[in-house]
Amino acid sequence: MTAAALEALHRYTLLESPTGDAPALAALAEVLEADAVRAGLTVTRERDHLLWSLPASGTARGPILLLSHYDTVWPVGTLATMPWSIEGDVIRGPGVYDTKAGIAALLAAVTGMTGPHPEIRVIVVADEEVGSPTAGDLVRSEAGRAAAVLGLEPPHPGGDLKTGRRGSTRARITVTGVEAHAALDPDAGANAIDELIDQLLRVRAGVADRPVLLNTGTIAGGGRTNVVAGEAHADLGLRFADPADEEAVLGLLRGLRPVRAKARVAAELLSHRPTWQPGGSALLDRIRAVATGIGQPLDGRPADGAADTNTTGALGVPTVDGLAPRGGGAHARTEWVSKSGVSERIALLAALLPALAEV
């Protein structure tokens, strides 16, 4: 089973799949769906997102929802300088850890599954790496009927699971000013860049006393030094540990008003994943018991990074993430996944999914 999963992971890795590259994503999607059908799953699509299912057998337990994604941060052509390789226990290549190995492990685990098990539903998201802006409604809808959610994102270093995540929001502040000659008639204008700077200082002051991570990731505007800038914008990355801080800062963004009378200011959310506070203890206990029973003791704790499990955890659905194989270097050229870790996760998922029929 591990050999088949490694062969599948090899094929998935050679099909580079950066977010937003429709032809590349479509090519991988076709391969993933063919493999899912061979594993016994029914496949459909919602936009570019893959939705797979396996009917329940011998239990009235509600569905188990598994979340993964097939987009990566790596542009097509990365394989030329970051090729697929296996050296000892280390597998390298763009997307092997985040998170194509998780998909390969899942399909290997469900292939030929017999005995009682709950209905298994899987969403493989196409734009997770940019905050899942088009997948949120699908995730919320499927989570609403799920008894539990398992995330197939990478685990903590060493393999421990994730039981909470910081909220993650990408926001854009856009300022529209009034262009004018910067020397002959500057007062007729309203400088959008100056206005944007004042708004950014206002936001920074608003998070200064809160445990909020704020990163101004991009900024652009204006055009010529002899023209009062008529447009400017900045994209912000925000991370929250507490829903109260999240609401306060998002409220600050919604309430931004121009300092200059002739300027206009607007804030929009490019993507939003709510804070998932630590939880899922009963589900984690069940997973730990199953893992211990097959000789794979593990634990769980919150994580700083965001994923689609933010959405399900924030909804109050029992959720545990990090069930992809162990490795490291997510979003880095050192990305790798453990060969033995793939085998471990196949065994864990194969034991866990039937066990959840008893919960």
C-alpha positions as CSV (number, residue, x, y, z in Angstrom):
1,M,0.0,0.0,0.0
2,T,2.8,2.4,0.8
3,A,4.5,1.7,-2.6
4,A,1.3,2.6,-4.4
5,A,0.9,5.8,-2.3
6,L,4.5,6.8,-3.1
7,E,3.9,6.2,-6.8
8,A,0.8,8.4,-6.6
9,L,2.7,11.1,-4.7
10,H,5.3,11.1,-7.4
11,R,2.6,11.6,-10.1
12,Y,0.9,14.4,-8.1
13,T,4.2,16.2,-7.5
14,L,5.2,16.1,-11.2
15,L,1.8,17.8,-12.0
16,E,2.7,21.2,-10.5
17,S,-0.5,23.0,-9.3
18,P,0.0,26.6,-8.2
19,T,-3.1,28.4,-6.9
20,G,-4.9,30.3,-9.7
21,D,-3.2,28.4,-12.6
22,A,-6.4,26.9,-14.1
23,P,-4.8,24.5,-16.7
24,A,-2.3,23.1,-14.2
25,L,-5.0,22.6,-11.5
26,A,-7.3,21.0,-14.0
27,A,-4.6,18.5,-15.1
28,L,-4.0,17.4,-11.5
29,A,-7.7,17.4,-10.7
30,E,-8.4,14.8,-13.4
31,V,-5.6,12.5,-12.0
32,L,-6.8,12.9,-8.5
33,E,-10.4,12.1,-9.4
34,A,-9.4,9.0,-11.4
35,D,-7.4,7.8,-8.3
36,A,-10.4,8.5,-6.0
37,V,-12.7,6.5,-8.2
38,R,-10.2,3.6,-8.1
39,A,-10.2,3.9,-4.3
40,G,-14.0,3.4,-4.3
41,L,-15.1,7.0,-3.9
42,T,-17.8,8.9,-5.7
43,V,-16.5,12.1,-7.2
44,T,-18.1,15.4,-8.0
45,R,-16.9,19.0,-8.3
46,E,-18.1,22.3,-6.9
47,R,-16.4,24.9,-9.0
48,D,-12.7,23.8,-9.0
49,H,-13.0,22.1,-5.6
50,L,-13.1,18.3,-5.5
51,L,-15.8,16.6,-3.5
52,W,-15.5,12.9,-2.8
53,S,-17.7,10.6,-0.8
54,L,-18.0,7.0,0.5
55,P,-21.4,5.8,1.8
56,A,-21.6,4.6,5.5
57,S,-21.5,1.0,6.2
58,G,-23.0,-0.6,9.3
59,T,-23.4,2.5,11.4
60,A,-25.8,5.4,11.9
61,R,-23.0,7.7,13.0
62,G,-23.0,11.0,11.1
63,P,-20.5,11.8,8.3
64,I,-16.8,12.4,8.9
65,L,-15.5,15.3,6.8
66,L,-11.9,15.3,5.6
67,L,-10.4,18.6,4.4
68,S,-7.4,18.8,2.1
69,H,-6.2,20.9,-0.9
70,Y,-4.4,20.4,-4.2
71,D,-3.0,23.8,-4.9
72,T,0.5,24.7,-3.9
73,V,2.5,27.9,-3.5
74,W,5.0,26.8,-6.2
75,P,4.8,28.2,-9.8
76,V,5.0,25.9,-12.7
77,G,8.6,25.3,-13.5
78,T,9.7,24.9,-9.9
79,L,10.6,21.3,-10.5
80,A,13.5,22.4,-12.6
81,T,15.3,23.7,-9.5
82,M,13.5,21.7,-6.9
83,P,13.1,18.2,-8.4
84,W,11.4,15.2,-7.0
85,S,13.9,13.0,-5.1
86,I,14.0,10.3,-2.5
87,E,17.1,10.0,-0.3
88,G,16.7,7.5,2.6
89,D,13.5,8.6,4.4
90,V,13.4,12.1,2.9
91,I,11.1,12.8,-0.1
92,R,11.5,16.3,-1.7
93,G,9.6,18.2,-4.3
94,P,7.2,21.2,-4.5
95,G,4.1,20.4,-2.6
96,V,5.1,17.0,-1.2
97,Y,4.6,18.1,2.4
98,D,1.9,20.7,1.9
99,T,-0.1,18.7,1.2
100,K,0.0,16.2,-1.6
101,A,1.3,13.4,0.6
102,G,-1.9,13.8,2.7
103,I,-4.0,13.2,-0.3
104,A,-2.0,10.1,-1.3
105,A,-2.2,8.7,2.2
106,L,-5.9,9.2,2.4
107,L,-6.6,7.5,-0.9
108,A,-4.4,4.6,0.1
109,A,-6.2,4.3,3.5
110,V,-9.7,4.1,2.1
111,T,-8.9,1.8,-0.8
112,G,-10.7,-1.5,-0.1
113,M,-12.1,-0.4,3.2
114,T,-14.4,-3.0,4.7
115,G,-16.4,-3.3,7.9
116,P,-18.4,-0.7,9.6
117,H,-17.5,2.9,9.0
118,P,-19.3,6.3,8.9
119,E,-20.0,8.1,5.7
120,I,-16.8,9.7,4.5
121,R,-16.8,13.0,2.8
122,V,-13.8,14.8,1.4
123,I,-13.2,18.3,0.1
124,V,-10.0,18.9,-1.8
125,V,-9.8,22.7,-2.1
126,A,-8.3,24.5,-5.1
127,D,-7.4,27.8,-3.5
128,E,-6.5,27.0,0.0
129,E,-3.1,28.7,-0.2
130,V,-4.7,32.1,-0.7
131,G,-7.3,31.7,2.1
132,S,-9.9,29.6,0.2
133,P,-11.9,32.6,-0.9
134,T,-14.2,30.5,-3.2
135,A,-14.3,27.4,-0.9
136,G,-15.7,28.9,2.3
137,D,-19.4,28.3,1.6
138,L,-18.7,24.7,0.5
139,V,-16.7,24.0,3.7
140,R,-19.4,25.6,5.9
141,S,-22.2,23.6,4.2
142,E,-20.4,20.3,4.5
143,A,-19.3,21.0,8.1
144,G,-23.0,21.6,9.0
145,R,-23.8,18.0,8.5
146,A,-20.6,16.5,9.8
147,A,-20.2,14.7,13.1
148,A,-16.4,15.5,13.1
149,V,-13.8,17.0,10.8
150,L,-10.3,15.7,10.1
151,G,-7.8,18.1,8.5
152,L,-5.2,16.6,6.2
153,E,-2.8,19.6,6.5
154,P,0.8,18.9,7.7
155,P,1.2,18.2,11.4
156,H,3.4,19.8,14.0
157,P,7.1,18.9,13.6
158,G,7.4,15.2,14.7
159,G,3.8,14.4,13.8
160,D,1.6,15.8,16.6
161,L,-1.9,17.0,15.6
162,K,-3.4,20.5,15.6
163,T,-6.3,21.3,17.9
164,G,-6.7,25.0,17.3
165,R,-5.5,27.7,14.9
166,R,-5.0,31.5,14.8
167,G,-7.6,33.4,12.9
168,S,-6.2,34.6,9.6
169,T,-7.5,37.5,7.5
170,R,-6.1,39.2,4.4
171,A,-7.5,42.7,4.1
172,R,-7.0,45.5,1.5
173,I,-7.2,49.2,2.3
174,T,-7.9,51.3,-0.8
175,V,-7.6,55.0,-0.9
176,T,-8.9,57.2,-3.7
177,G,-7.5,60.7,-3.7
178,V,-7.6,63.6,-6.1
179,E,-4.9,64.2,-8.7
180,A,-3.4,67.7,-9.1
181,H,-0.1,69.4,-10.0
182,A,2.2,68.8,-7.1
183,A,3.8,72.3,-7.4
184,L,1.3,74.6,-9.1
185,D,-1.9,73.6,-7.3
186,P,-1.3,71.0,-4.6
187,D,-4.2,72.1,-2.4
188,A,-6.6,71.2,-5.2
189,G,-5.6,67.6,-4.7
190,A,-5.8,64.9,-2.0
191,N,-2.7,62.7,-1.8
192,A,-3.9,59.0,-1.7
193,I,-0.4,57.8,-0.5
194,D,-0.3,60.2,2.4
195,E,-3.9,59.3,3.3
196,L,-3.0,55.6,3.1
197,I,0.0,56.1,5.4
198,D,-2.2,57.8,8.0
199,Q,-4.7,54.9,7.8
200,L,-2.0,52.3,8.2
201,L,-0.7,54.1,11.3
202,R,-4.3,54.1,12.6
203,V,-4.6,50.4,12.1
204,R,-1.2,49.8,13.7
205,A,-2.2,51.8,16.8
206,G,-5.4,49.8,17.0
207,V,-3.5,46.5,17.3
208,A,-0.6,47.8,19.4
209,D,-2.0,46.6,22.8
210,R,-3.5,43.3,21.4
211,P,-1.8,39.9,20.8
212,V,-2.4,40.4,17.1
213,L,0.1,39.8,14.3
214,L,-0.1,42.5,11.6
215,N,2.0,42.4,8.5
216,T,1.7,45.0,5.7
217,G,2.5,42.7,2.8
218,T,2.1,44.9,-0.2
219,I,1.7,48.6,-0.9
220,A,1.3,50.5,-4.1
221,G,0.0,53.8,-5.5
222,G,0.7,57.0,-7.3
223,G,2.7,57.4,-10.5
224,R,4.8,60.6,-10.8
225,T,6.5,62.9,-8.3
226,N,5.0,66.0,-9.9
227,V,1.4,64.6,-9.6
228,V,-0.5,64.4,-6.3
229,A,-1.2,60.7,-6.0
230,G,-4.8,59.8,-6.9
231,E,-4.8,56.1,-5.8
232,A,-3.0,53.9,-3.3
233,H,-3.7,50.6,-1.6
234,A,-2.1,48.2,0.9
235,D,-2.7,44.5,1.6
236,L,-2.5,43.5,5.2
237,G,-2.1,40.1,6.8
238,L,-3.7,39.7,10.2
239,R,-3.5,36.8,12.7
240,F,-5.7,36.5,15.8
241,A,-5.5,34.3,18.9
242,D,-8.8,35.4,20.3
243,P,-12.2,36.0,18.7
244,A,-12.7,39.3,20.7
245,D,-9.5,40.8,19.3
246,E,-10.5,39.6,15.8
247,E,-13.9,41.3,16.0
248,A,-12.4,44.5,17.4
249,V,-9.7,44.8,14.7
250,L,-12.1,43.9,11.9
251,G,-14.5,46.5,13.3
252,L,-11.7,49.0,13.2
253,L,-11.1,48.3,9.5
254,R,-14.8,48.5,8.7
255,G,-14.9,51.9,10.5
256,L,-12.0,53.6,8.8
257,R,-12.8,57.1,7.7
258,P,-10.6,59.5,5.7
259,V,-8.5,62.1,7.3
260,R,-8.6,64.3,4.2
261,A,-11.9,65.8,3.1
262,K,-11.4,65.0,-0.5
263,A,-10.1,61.4,0.0
264,R,-12.2,58.2,0.0
265,V,-11.2,55.1,2.0
266,A,-12.5,51.6,1.7
267,A,-11.5,48.4,3.4
268,E,-12.3,44.9,2.1
269,L,-11.6,41.4,3.2
270,L,-9.8,39.4,0.6
271,S,-10.0,36.2,2.6
272,H,-11.1,35.4,6.2
273,R,-10.6,32.4,8.3
274,P,-12.0,32.8,11.8
275,T,-10.2,32.1,15.0
276,W,-10.4,28.4,16.0
277,Q,-9.8,28.3,19.7
278,P,-8.4,25.1,21.2
279,G,-11.0,22.3,21.3
280,G,-11.9,18.9,20.0
281,S,-10.6,17.2,23.1
282,A,-13.0,14.2,22.8
283,L,-12.1,13.7,19.2
284,L,-8.4,14.1,20.0
285,D,-8.7,11.5,22.8
286,R,-10.3,9.1,20.3
287,I,-7.5,9.6,17.8
288,R,-4.8,9.2,20.4
289,A,-6.4,5.9,21.6
290,V,-6.4,4.6,18.0
291,A,-2.9,5.8,17.4
292,T,-1.6,4.2,20.6
293,G,-3.3,1.0,19.7
294,I,-1.3,0.7,16.5
295,G,2.0,1.7,18.1
296,Q,1.9,5.4,17.1
297,P,1.6,7.5,20.2
298,L,0.9,11.1,19.5
299,D,-0.6,14.2,21.0
300,G,-2.1,17.5,19.8
301,R,-1.8,21.2,20.5
302,P,-2.8,24.5,18.8
303,A,-1.0,25.9,15.8
304,D,-0.3,29.4,14.5
305,G,-0.9,28.8,10.8
306,A,-4.4,28.9,9.3
307,A,-6.3,26.4,7.2
308,D,-9.9,25.4,6.3
309,T,-10.2,23.8,9.7
310,N,-10.4,27.3,11.1
311,T,-13.8,27.5,9.6
312,T,-15.1,24.2,11.0
313,G,-13.5,24.6,14.4
314,A,-15.0,28.1,14.8
315,L,-18.4,26.6,13.9
316,G,-18.1,24.3,16.9
317,V,-17.8,21.1,14.9
318,P,-15.3,18.7,16.6
319,T,-12.2,19.2,14.5
320,V,-8.6,17.9,14.6
321,D,-6.0,18.8,11.9
322,G,-2.5,17.7,11.0
323,L,-3.3,14.2,9.8
324,A,-1.0,14.5,6.7
325,P,2.4,12.8,7.0
326,R,5.2,14.4,9.0
327,G,8.0,16.3,7.3
328,G,9.0,20.0,7.2
329,G,9.8,23.1,5.2
330,A,6.3,24.1,4.2
331,H,6.5,27.0,1.6
332,A,10.3,26.7,1.6
333,R,12.7,25.2,-0.9
334,T,13.7,22.8,1.9
335,E,10.2,21.2,1.7
336,W,10.3,17.5,2.5
337,V,8.0,14.7,3.7
338,S,9.0,11.5,5.5
339,K,8.7,8.3,3.5
340,S,8.0,6.3,6.7
341,G,5.6,9.1,7.8
342,V,3.5,8.4,4.7
343,S,3.2,4.7,5.8
344,E,2.4,5.8,9.4
345,R,-0.5,8.1,8.3
346,I,-1.9,5.4,5.9
347,A,-2.1,3.0,8.9
348,L,-3.5,5.6,11.2
349,L,-6.2,6.8,8.8
350,A,-7.1,3.2,7.9
351,A,-7.6,2.4,11.6
352,L,-9.2,5.7,12.6
353,L,-12.0,6.0,10.0
354,P,-13.7,2.7,11.0
355,A,-13.1,3.5,14.7
356,L,-15.1,6.7,14.4
357,A,-18.1,4.7,13.6
358,E,-18.2,3.8,17.3
359,V,-18.1,7.3,18.7
